[in-house]
Amino acid sequence: MEDSTANEKIELVLRQTDYSPEVAREKLKECNGDHLLVVKAYLGITEKKAPPISSLNQEIYRQLRKKLDSNMRDYRVRVEKGQEKRII
């Protein structure tokens, strides 16, 4: 990692946390230079994992529901704007 990039990342971590420069440097080394992971770890934010798929049918219905919900949300927005499609 370049020295100027490393210093910028250390400064960013220092602004977002109450770490000292030495601790920030250590945390960046632990996270392979990823400043976002350092800040997320400081704030206690964990990565959300997708729920496991127990069957193919559940995944199919989940995808269908997601698509239908998306289409209905778009339709409601168009209706509110007065741009609904007219069927003649």
C-alpha positions in Angstrom: 0.0 0.0 0.0 1.3 3.4 -0.9 2.4 5.7 1.9 0.0 8.5 0.9 -3.0 6.1 0.5 -2.1 4.5 3.9 -2.0 7.9 5.6 -5.4 8.8 4.0 -6.9 5.6 5.3 -5.4 6.1 8.8 -6.8 9.7 8.9 -10.2 8.4 7.8 -10.2 5.8 10.6 -9.1 8.4 13.1 -12.0 10.7 12.1 -14.6 7.9 12.4 -13.3 6.3 15.6 -11.5 7.2 18.8 -8.5 5.0 18.0 -4.9 6.4 18.3 -2.8 6.4 15.1 -0.9 3.3 16.2 -4.2 1.3 16.9 -5.6 2.5 13.6 -2.5 1.3 11.8 -2.8 -2.1 13.5 -6.5 -2.4 12.7 -5.8 -1.6 9.1 -3.2 -4.3 8.9 -5.6 -6.8 10.5 -8.3 -5.9 7.9 -5.8 -5.9 4.9 -6.0 -2.2 4.5 -9.8 -2.0 4.2 -10.8 1.1 6.2 -14.5 0.3 5.8 -14.1 -3.0 7.7 -12.2 -1.2 10.5 -15.0 1.4 11.0 -17.7 -1.3 10.7 -15.9 -3.4 13.3 -15.6 -0.4 15.6 -19.3 0.4 15.3 -20.2 -3.3 15.8 -21.8 -3.7 12.4 -21.8 -7.3 11.1 -22.4 -8.5 7.6 -25.9 -9.9 7.0 -26.0 -13.3 5.5 -28.7 -14.4 3.2 -31.0 -17.1 4.7 -30.2 -20.5 3.5 -32.4 -22.0 0.7 -34.0 -25.1 1.9 -35.6 -26.1 -1.4 -35.8 -25.1 -5.0 -39.5 -24.3 -4.7 -38.9 -21.9 -1.9 -36.4 -20.0 -4.0 -38.7 -19.9 -7.0 -41.6 -18.5 -4.9 -39.2 -16.0 -3.2 -38.1 -14.7 -6.6 -41.7 -14.5 -7.9 -42.8 -12.6 -4.8 -39.8 -10.2 -5.1 -40.7 -9.5 -8.7 -44.4 -9.0 -8.0 -43.7 -6.7 -5.1 -41.4 -4.7 -7.3 -43.9 -4.4 -10.1 -46.7 -3.4 -7.7 -44.5 -0.7 -6.1 -43.7 0.7 -9.6 -47.3 0.6 -10.6 -48.4 2.5 -7.4 -45.8 5.2 -8.1 -47.0 5.6 -11.7 -50.6 5.9 -10.5 -49.7 8.5 -8.0 -48.0 10.5 -10.8 -51.0 10.0 -13.1 -49.1 7.9 -15.6 -51.0 4.7 -15.3 -51.5 2.7 -18.6 -54.9 2.9 -20.1 -56.3 -0.3 -21.6 -58.5 0.5 -24.6 
